[in-house]
Amino acid sequence: MGEPMDRFEVKFDAGSVDEKTGTFEGYGACFGNVDSYGDVIVKGAFKASLRDWKKAKSLPPMLVQHGGWMMTDMDALPIGKWEAMEEDDTGLRVKGRLINLDTERGKNIYGAMREGVLDGMSIGYRAKEFSYGTKPEDPRRTLKAIDLVEVSVVTFPANGRARVDAVKAGSLTERDLERMLTQDAGLSRSVARRLMTGGFEAVKAMRDAGDGLDELAALLRARAKL
């Protein structure tokens, strides 16, 4: 079977998967933050592996639960196809598409992702180059070169930074917008809904009424960040 495979997991907004095409995108891993296993990945760690996959004119398989959650032959089958992978300043950016949405298995996976209960992504990899931390506050390992084996959709992510931020071939729903404002921009639900229904003027009215000053400040910070 070869050397054992490690995993590095991230959380994402799986509810944004497109209902018609099954497409979604996000990050399979993020740089610079320590996961629950004590590992941190640095920029450039995927460069050689992605080059090798490109030479093979392929990409790692898209699995669910790393292909072995229920230990059946069906669980080992890919649930979709990754169509693009690249490194950017944040991490390993992935774009993919679910397949067999008309089957029972496909419907179950899509439904779980859409409802946000199957909301993690995890990479299966082998560490090729790394260093161990020397101080208590250091990461257990700093991963400098990774052999990427597969990228899975999982139930229990270990790292919460990465999120899906684009919906392909579909319109932005009210639910999607509220999630972006509350979870990504950090606004309370009341201010998010006020902004959605009345725009920025409605939020300013809250300020003028002496209500929501802290939330308005948060909104301004979020606007500046975005």
ABEGO torsion letter per residue (X at the ends): XEBBBBBBBBBBBAAABBAAAGBBBEBABBBGBBBAAGBBBBBGAAAAAAAAAAAAGBBBBBBBGGGAAAGBAAAABBABBBABBBBBAAEBBBBBBBBGAABAAAAAAAAAAAAGABABBBBBBBBABBBBBABAABBABBBABBBBABBBBBABBABAABBBABBBGBBBBAAAAAAAAAAAAGBBAAAAAAAAAAEAAAAAAAAAAGBGAAAAAAAAAAAAAX
